[in-house]
Amino acid sequence: MTTGFLPQLDNRRLVRMVEISRILNSETHLDQLLSTIIKEAAELTAAEAASIFLLDPRTRQLLFTASSNPIPANMANIPVSLDNSIAGAIVKANRPMYIQDVSNDPRWNKNIDQAIDFQTKSILGVPMRNGNKEPVGVLEAINKQDAPHFSREDFETLTVLADIAGVAVEKARLIEELEKANNELAELDELKTNFIAIASHELRTPLSVILGYVSFLRDEAGPEMAAQMDSVLGAAVHLRTLIQDMLNLRYVDAGEAAVNRERVDFVEIVREMKAQVDETAVAKQQTINVKLPNTPVPVMIDRGMIEVVLGNLLDNAVKFTPQGGSILIAVQPQSSEVWFRIQDTGVGIPENQINRIFRRFYQVESALRRSYEGMGLGLAIAKELVELNDGRIWAESVEGLGSEFFVALPRVNV
């Protein structure tokens, strides 16, 4: 027997359905969701058992997914024909069906009963539908226990439960797909990060040899050859900067969890930075002056991150300062902070762009005509790393007269 109707529930069952809806919509794991649906379906209709068939959205096949009786491993998610099964007929008709005696229905598959050691006598089946009223599966109540037949109330109850369950199943599937996609993206991101780290490390070693050898040859060469060596040196330094930018992005993308603060002397960090000779500054015959306090200035920072910041600011100053120009580096203790200043005699920054230079990939000049190579990452990385260390960074500049960058970091009370 088949039938169609508009569900009408009494107050007691309506209250129960509201509670079930809350439970199902708060559950995001599909297996637990199906278990709850089966339990409620059997209890509310006083059925001996309940089962669920879900429609595979890719193959459009029904899969025997869950049962109140234990399912053998070889029966889990077994395909069920849409054309020659009771569940398939319910999906195709998209309405409830009541089979009072399955033994007289040629669509009944005895194999499932034999596999789960169960005897099915009658089936009340209803489609589980999503928000668009499209079937996503079938919910079945099997064998009425306290009466000869399932009642109209059982029809109504199971129909409402199936509609609630259908929306919840669709949501749970979407969440599982999203979690799977996020996990795949995380794996790809980790692979990308590892590739960049390995490739950058492998490139830095031969690049260091090239830089050292070219610097040596330049010192030994005559004026004409020295100019050619300067071109090679400039290209090698540019490549080193690109590699360093890629490595530095790891700090930023790792976020707050990667910050490893320690108490260090900020003056010593700057002194060590100055001790490392910059090949480009040497080649451009630039003068680097340093003004440091005579006493230590303790700060609580991630040393590696701040060294990246200072290195990026120095690279930036060297790049934009012309041949024979000068760069001033200073450390100035304030009342509760320490300021790092780096001033150059370069091209300067237009006033209307000074607040944009800390954006990722931002270039002051048009990408088609810019004179200075780079990815536009150095200052963006510096800003994000400074902020991860509870500091501030800003710039002051007059176009054509050079720029000055400031980094403010909290001091540690002595």
Stockholm file with secondary structure:
# STOCKHOLM 1.0

chainA/1-414         MTTGFLPQLDNRRLVRMVEISRILNSETHLDQLLSTIIKEAAELTAAEAASIFLLDPRTRQLLFTASSNPIPANMANIPVSLDNSIAGAIVKANRPMYIQDVSNDPRWNKNIDQAIDFQTKSILGVPMRNGNKEPVGVLEAINKQDAPHFSREDFETLTVLADIAGVAVEKARLIEELEKANNELAELDELKTNFIAIASHELRTPLSVILGYVSFLRDEAGPEMAAQMDSVLGAAVHLRTLIQDMLNLRYVDAGEAAVNRERVDFVEIVREMKAQVDETAVAKQQTINVKLPNTPVPVMIDRGMIEVVLGNLLDNAVKFTPQGGSILIAVQPQSSEVWFRIQDTGVGIPENQINRIFRRFYQVESALRRSYEGMGLGLAIAKELVELNDGRIWAESVEGLGSEFFVALPRVNV
#=GR chainA/1-414 SS CBCCCCCCCCHHHHHHHHHHHHHHHHCCCHHHHHHHHHHHHHHHHTEEEEEEEEECTTTCCEEEEEESSCCCTTTTTEEECSSSSHHHHHHHHTSCEEESCGGGCTTCCHHHHHHHTCCCCCEEEEEEECTTSCEEEEEEEEEESSSSSCCHHHHHHHHHHHHHHHHHHHHHHHHHHHHHHHHHHHHHHHHHHHHHHHHHHHHHHHHHHHHHHHHHHHHHSCHHHHHHHHHHHHHHHHHHHHHHHHHHHHHHHHGGGGCCCEEEEHHHHHHHHHHSCCHHHHHTTCEEEEECCSSCCEEEECHHHHHHHHHHHHHHHHHHSCTTCEEEEEEEECSSEEEEEEEECSCCCCGGGTTTTTSTTCCSSCTTTCSSCCCSCHHHHHHHHHHHTTCEEEEEECTTSCEEEEEEEEBCCC
#=GC SS_cons         CBCCCCCCCCHHHHHHHHHHHHHHHHCCCHHHHHHHHHHHHHHHHTEEEEEEEEECTTTCCEEEEEESSCCCTTTTTEEECSSSSHHHHHHHHTSCEEESCGGGCTTCCHHHHHHHTCCCCCEEEEEEECTTSCEEEEEEEEEESSSSSCCHHHHHHHHHHHHHHHHHHHHHHHHHHHHHHHHHHHHHHHHHHHHHHHHHHHHHHHHHHHHHHHHHHHHHSCHHHHHHHHHHHHHHHHHHHHHHHHHHHHHHHHGGGGCCCEEEEHHHHHHHHHHSCCHHHHHTTCEEEEECCSSCCEEEECHHHHHHHHHHHHHHHHHHSCTTCEEEEEEEECSSEEEEEEEECSCCCCGGGTTTTTSTTCCSSCTTTCSSCCCSCHHHHHHHHHHHTTCEEEEEECTTSCEEEEEEEEBCCC
//
